[in-house]
Amino acid sequence: MRAGPVSDLAGMLAGMAPVLDARRWDFAVLAGDPPAEAFALIREDEGLTAIIADTDGAFARITLMVHSALEGVGLTAAVSGVLAGAGIACNIVAGYHHDHLFVPWQRREEALALLQRLSQPG
């Protein structure tokens, strides 16, 4: 049986288990219908943005495997803080079950290592 969402910061950090997706990703502003394979769609007043797999994409996706509660406080701040401290840009998309971090492709391994360290106790 699966445990429910984790809401305490220590539990969210300890359970992050970040996973680096092998594909490259990009953000695209769409003029027409979104592609069926889009990872996420964001509707803004200025238009529709899709996050799509793209062989020339500028971003890597790191998924935090912890099922963090949508009401949980501090995970986004902790993750973005450690990456910002290393000068790594991060765009976070929260799903119901997981948070997905889009970081520059060239810095993906460094970002993954920082997140793995952040999840270690002590």
N, C-alpha and C positions, 0 to 999 in steps of 0.2 A: 504494500500500500504506500502511495506517495505521501510525503509530508506536505503540509500546506505551505503557503508563502512565508518567508522569513522576513521579519520586520525590524529586528534589532540590528544595529550597525555592526557589532562584532560578529554576529552570525552571518550577515550578508557578506562581509569581507572574507570571513573564513571559508565560506562556501562558493566564492566566485568561480573557481576552476575555469579561468579564461581559456577559450578555444579560438585559435586563429584559423579563419577560413582561407583556403588556398586560392580562391578567386579574387580578382580585382573588381572594384566597385566604383561607380560614379553616380553623381547627382545630375539629373537631366530635367530641364524645364520642357514640358511637353506642349505641343500645339494641338495634338489630336488625342485619340484614345490611348490610354496607357497600355503598355505591353502586358500580356497575361503573366509573364514571369517576373514582373517587378517585385522587388523585395518589400518595398513600402511606397505608399503614395501619401503626399502631404498637399492638402488643398489650402492655398493661400489666396488672398484677394488678388494678388498679381498673377496667379496661374497655378498650374498643377506641376508639382515636382515628383519625380520618380527616382527611387534608388534602384539601379540596375547593375547586373553583372556586365562587365565590359572589359575586353582583353587589353584595352589601353587605359583602363580606369586608374584614377589617381589615389584611390583609397583602398585600404584593407579593412576587413570587418573582423572584429574580435567580439565573440559572444561570451557574456558572463553567464555561466550555467546555473548559478543559484536562482531559485524561484523567489525573487525578491518581491515583497508586498508593494503594491502601488502606493500604499500609505507609509512605507518605510522611509526614514529620514537619514540622510547622510551619505548614502552610497554614491550618488552622482557627484557630490562635492568631493568625496575622498578620491574617487577615480580620476575625475577631471583635475583635481589638485595635484596629484602625483605626476600626471602626464604634463600638466602645465609647468610644473617645477623643472621638468626636463626639456621644456620648449617644444612639446609635441601637441599639435592641434588635435582636438577630439570633438566629433559630432556624435551625440548620443541619441539613439532612438529606443524608446522603451516599448516593449511588447507586454502582454499580460504575464507571460512566464519568464521572460529574460530581457536583459538590457543588451543592446548591440552598439558597439563603439566603432566608429569609422575614423581611422587614423591615416596619416599619409603613408602610402605604400612603402616608401623608402625607409620608414622608421617603424615598420610593423613588428619586427623581432625585438627591438628595443622596448617598444610599448608593451608587448606581451611579457617580457622579462620583468618590467616594472610592476605590472599588475600581478604577476605571480608572487613577487616579493611582498607586495601589499597584502596579499591574502595569507601570508605566513604568520603564525602567532609570534608575539614577542616583539 
